[in-house]
Amino acid sequence: MRGALVGLGLALLAVGCSPMIGLEVPFRGTPPAVVDAMLRLAAVTPADVVYDLGSGDGRIALAAARDFGARAVGIDIDDYLIRKSAEAAQNAGLADRVRFEKQDIFTADVSEATVVTLYLSQEFNQRLRARLEALRPGTRIVSQRHDMGDWRPARETEVVADGRPHRIMLWVVGAGRR
């Protein structure tokens, strides 16, 4: 049985999923072209603080700091991914601009965010919506694939990466949405 679980964990890693069994939203790595499109759609600048909820391997937070000069915080519940993300930030010389925290995305303090990125699930986006709407006016929220129900995006784009389309949506807190 233990060998089967180890094999499953290795297989999940090979296809870009977290080996954590039982997580409600498994880690699926976002292709670099989609990461870039998400951060561009949010118009990230060095003045921004980007919070990536469900940060996985940290690639969005790392790109925000490396490619856009922003400060970034990755929030995830997976110890292994938090540890690996922090190591990647250290190895890339970005530890002064990026931090990773093991927290529950539904209770983490994200009040300093000017940009929030998401690649979660429809259900999780819906559960986060009230907290996101309470952020400072002008805060940008970007989600890959999953929308916010009847909260209409300010802008939307599609990027083809890995041979398939990726829908990306942007909302701005305080802007007319309905």
Phi and psi in degrees as a GROMACS rama.xvg file:
@    title "Ramachandran Plot"
@    xaxis  label "Phi"
@    yaxis  label "Psi"
@TYPE xy
-59.1654  -41.47  ARG-2
-61.9367  -38.4248  GLY-3
-65.0259  -39.972  ALA-4
-67.2323  -41.1375  LEU-5
-62.0791  -43.9194  VAL-6
-60.8102  -41.4327  GLY-7
-62.9558  -43.9191  LEU-8
-60.4057  -43.6896  GLY-9
-65.7471  -38.9267  LEU-10
-64.7247  -41.1103  ALA-11
-63.9266  -41.6217  LEU-12
-61.6812  -39.0702  LEU-13
-63.0955  -29.9859  ALA-14
-101.529  11.0334  VAL-15
87.8403  22.7813  GLY-16
-112.248  152.64  CYS-17
-68.3548  144.144  SER-18
-77.9901  1.60094  PRO-19
-73.2058  115.063  MET-20
-86.5828  132.887  ILE-21
100.291  -5.99198  GLY-22
-66.8389  142.729  LEU-23
-71.2566  -33.2696  GLU-24
-125.92  104.139  VAL-25
-68.424  150.266  PRO-26
-69.809  126.988  PHE-27
-129.679  118.605  ARG-28
-63.2439  134.131  GLY-29
-83.1217  128.663  THR-30
-59.0978  144.779  PRO-31
-52.1318  -39.3154  PRO-32
-63.7868  -32.7433  ALA-33
-75.213  -40.6455  VAL-34
-55.4579  -50.6832  VAL-35
-59.8873  -44.5215  ASP-36
-63.9107  -38.5966  ALA-37
-62.0256  -46.8257  MET-38
-70.2679  -33.877  LEU-39
-69.7443  -41.2543  ARG-40
-60.7866  -35.56  LEU-41
-80.445  -4.67889  ALA-42
54.4466  48.1688  ALA-43
-64.9933  137.486  VAL-44
-131.145  172.987  THR-45
-61.5942  -17.3347  PRO-46
-80.4873  -8.40989  ALA-47
-87.9774  155.718  ASP-48
-119.793  109.677  VAL-49
-96.653  125.148  VAL-50
-108.288  123.159  TYR-51
-104.98  109.287  ASP-52
-88.1578  121.286  LEU-53
78.7006  53.2313  GLY-54
-70.7392  -11.9461  SER-55
55.9464  -123.907  GLY-56
-84.7247  4.59841  ASP-57
86.2718  5.30919  GLY-58
-62.1877  -33.5965  ARG-59
-72.1984  -47.3733  ILE-60
-61.2962  -43.0626  ALA-61
-62.8365  -42.8153  LEU-62
-66.07  -37.4124  ALA-63
-59.6059  -42.2534  ALA-64
-74.9254  -48.4378  ALA-65
-68.4572  -46.9873  ARG-66
-96.0126  -19.9352  ASP-67
-123.053  -5.19772  PHE-68
75.1226  9.01132  GLY-69
-77.9841  164.279  ALA-70
-88.8694  150.558  ARG-71
-145.927  150.935  ALA-72
-133.139  125.713  VAL-73
-102.967  131.44  GLY-74
-117.455  127.039  ILE-75
-153.836  162.228  ASP-76
-101.995  -2.93002  ILE-77
-92.8886  110.739  ASP-78
-52.7641  -46.0375  ASP-79
-61.0225  -47.2259  TYR-80
-67.6091  -37.1046  LEU-81
-61.8145  -46.9482  ILE-82
-61.3939  -46.5625  ARG-83
-64.9022  -38.6492  LYS-84
-64.5862  -44.4164  SER-85
-62.3535  -40.0445  ALA-86
-62.8892  -41.5005  GLU-87
-63.6528  -40.1892  ALA-88
-63.0662  -44.4465  ALA-89
-61.8036  -48.2443  GLN-90
-63.6625  -30.1411  ASN-91
-88.2744  0.00109404  ALA-92
72.5377  26.6185  GLY-93
-111.692  6.37246  LEU-94
-60.4316  -22.0884  ALA-95
-80.5671  -11.5299  ASP-96
-116.735  -16.1938  ARG-97
-130.625  136.553  VAL-98
-133.741  153.961  ARG-99
-123.944  133.571  PHE-100
-128.203  134.7  GLU-101
-83.9103  108.126  LYS-102
-151.983  164.024  GLN-103
-81.6227  124.809  ASP-104
-62.2065  -20.4398  ILE-105
-85.0922  -11.763  PHE-106
-123.644  -9.78964  THR-107
-62.6876  142.887  ALA-108
-79.5007  112.211  ASP-109
-115.727  20.1055  VAL-110
-64.2772  -23.0296  SER-111
-83.7707  -3.58098  GLU-112
-65.5621  138.863  ALA-113
-108.16  -17.9455  THR-114
-139.363  135.699  VAL-115
-123.168  129.293  VAL-116
-112.051  145.433  THR-117
-140.034  137.765  LEU-118
-144.038  77.1959  TYR-119
-113.976  -106.755  LEU-120
-153.069  164.8  SER-121
-56.8725  -45.8294  GLN-122
-61.7655  -46.1964  GLU-123
-65.9679  -40.2914  PHE-124
-58.7635  -44.2085  ASN-125
-61.856  -42.2662  GLN-126
-66.8513  -29.6308  ARG-127
-84.3557  -16.7343  LEU-128
-53.0813  -48.275  ARG-129
-61.172  -40.2171  ALA-130
-66.2386  -38.7358  ARG-131
-69.3732  -40.5652  LEU-132
-64.4557  -22.941  GLU-133
-83.5104  -5.35063  ALA-134
-69.3476  167.113  LEU-135
-53.7683  140.025  ARG-136
-54.7916  138.247  PRO-137
96.0314  -13.5776  GLY-138
-63.1055  132.926  THR-139
-98.3185  137.465  ARG-140
-121.697  127.667  ILE-141
-124.604  129.862  VAL-142
-127.083  137.101  SER-143
-92.3405  130.284  GLN-144
75.4847  -49.3345  ARG-145
-100.826  132.313  HIS-146
-90.7839  -166.993  ASP-147
-117.333  35.4495  MET-148
70.0371  -126.278  GLY-149
-84.6605  5.33244  ASP-150
-81.73  103.045  TRP-151
-76.2826  135.942  ARG-152
-69.8683  148.884  PRO-153
-72.7223  -36.7216  ALA-154
-145.714  157.481  ARG-155
-148.876  145.373  GLU-156
-146.512  169.661  THR-157
-133.66  135.498  GLU-158
-123.309  135.085  VAL-159
-94.9785  122.292  VAL-160
-144.807  145.014  ALA-161
54.2734  32.8902  ASP-162
75.8112  11.2584  GLY-163
-142.233  155.426  ARG-164
-77.5692  145.419  PRO-165
-126.601  116.574  HIS-166
-82.4594  132.487  ARG-167
-128.727  131.138  ILE-168
-123.574  146.365  MET-169
-123.174  132.169  LEU-170
-121.89  150.603  TRP-171
-121.626  122.376  VAL-172
-61.6181  130.056  VAL-173
91.0583  -11.6243  GLY-174
-84.3841  153.434  ALA-175
-57.8597  129.745  GLY-176
-120.786  -14.7129  ARG-177
